[in-house]
Amino acid sequence: MAISCFADLLDEARSQPEPQRLLFVFTRAELPDHPNEVQRRRFEQGEGGVLTPVVCVDKAPETLSDMAALVAESRETGADWDIVFVAALAGEDAQAQAEQHLNRMVESLKMGNISQFLAFDRQGEAVSIG
């Protein structure tokens, strides 16, 4: 199944035979350290920058209704974010393993390794970052 929005992800996760845990890393677009003038100008135009992890959490798909609810819940953290990266963990022990996998996910994102994760904007639309 092609996942083009957050609702597709929830549907797919809920349809799996094994229990699922969704891992979320919320990121904020920022200027890189020591940006040059071109980087600064592109960032001011809403392009470029680096995505910095600000909050991470794991959730069972059954506890999520839609992206609007996730956005509302994320407001409670007080952290602003632009893009959320998502991975799924399957199995009976997924919840127990979630923190370890979230830490790996954060490290991967910090190193720019994003291809193995789904990315969504605040409206729940899948985002291709490249």
C-alpha positions in Angstrom: 0.0 0.0 0.0 1.3 3.4 -0.9 1.1 5.8 2.1 0.4 9.3 1.0 -1.1 10.7 4.2 -1.2 10.0 8.0 -4.6 8.4 7.7 -3.1 5.8 5.3 -0.4 5.0 7.9 -2.9 4.5 10.7 -5.1 2.3 8.5 -2.0 0.2 7.5 -0.7 -0.1 11.1 -4.2 -1.1 12.4 -4.5 -3.8 9.8 -1.3 -5.7 10.7 -1.7 -9.1 12.4 1.0 -8.3 15.0 0.6 -5.4 17.6 2.2 -2.2 16.3 4.0 0.7 17.9 4.4 3.9 16.0 7.6 5.8 16.7 7.5 9.6 16.2 10.3 12.0 16.1 9.1 15.6 15.7 11.7 17.9 14.1 12.0 21.7 13.6 13.6 23.3 10.6 16.6 25.5 11.6 19.5 27.2 10.0 22.7 25.1 10.0 25.6 26.1 12.2 27.5 28.9 10.5 25.2 29.3 7.5 26.4 31.1 4.4 24.4 33.9 2.7 22.7 31.5 0.2 21.7 29.1 3.0 20.3 32.0 5.0 18.3 33.4 2.1 16.9 30.0 1.2 15.9 29.4 4.8 14.1 32.7 5.0 12.2 31.7 1.9 11.0 28.5 3.6 13.5 26.2 1.9 16.6 24.3 3.1 17.9 24.3 6.6 18.4 21.3 8.8 15.8 19.3 10.6 16.5 19.1 14.4 14.8 16.6 16.6 12.8 18.3 19.3 10.4 15.6 20.8 10.0 11.9 20.4 7.2 9.5 21.5 5.8 6.1 20.8 2.1 5.4 20.4 -0.2 2.4 19.7 -2.1 3.1 16.4 -5.4 2.5 18.3 -4.7 5.5 20.5 -4.5 7.9 17.6 -7.5 9.2 15.7 -6.0 11.5 13.1 -3.2 14.0 12.5 -5.2 16.9 14.0 -5.3 15.0 17.3 -1.6 14.3 17.2 -0.8 18.0 16.5 -3.1 19.0 19.4 -1.3 16.6 21.7 2.1 17.8 20.5 1.2 21.3 21.5 1.1 20.2 25.1 4.9 19.7 25.0 5.4 23.4 24.1 7.9 22.4 21.4 7.3 23.8 17.9 7.9 21.4 15.0 7.6 21.3 11.2 8.0 17.7 10.1 7.4 14.4 12.0 9.3 11.3 11.1 7.6 7.9 11.7 8.7 4.3 11.9 6.8 1.3 13.0 7.8 -1.5 15.4 5.9 -4.8 15.4 5.5 -7.6 18.0 4.4 -8.3 21.5 7.5 -6.6 23.0 7.4 -3.5 20.7 6.4 -1.2 23.6 9.3 -2.4 25.7 11.8 -1.8 22.8 10.4 1.6 21.7 12.8 3.8 23.7 15.8 2.1 22.3 14.5 2.4 18.7 13.5 6.0 19.2 17.1 6.8 20.3 18.4 5.1 17.2 15.9 7.0 15.1 17.0 10.4 16.6 20.7 9.6 15.9 19.9 8.5 12.4 18.0 11.8 11.8 20.8 13.9 13.3 23.2 12.2 10.8 20.8 13.0 7.9 19.7 9.4 7.4 16.0 9.9 6.7 15.2 7.5 3.8 14.0 4.6 6.1 11.3 6.8 7.7 8.0 8.2 6.6 7.8 12.0 7.0 4.6 14.0 7.4 3.8 17.7 7.6 1.4 19.2 10.2 -1.5 18.6 7.9 -0.8 14.9 7.7 0.5 14.9 4.2 3.4 12.7 3.3 6.5 14.7 2.6 9.4 13.7 0.3 12.7 15.1 1.5 15.6 14.9 -0.8 
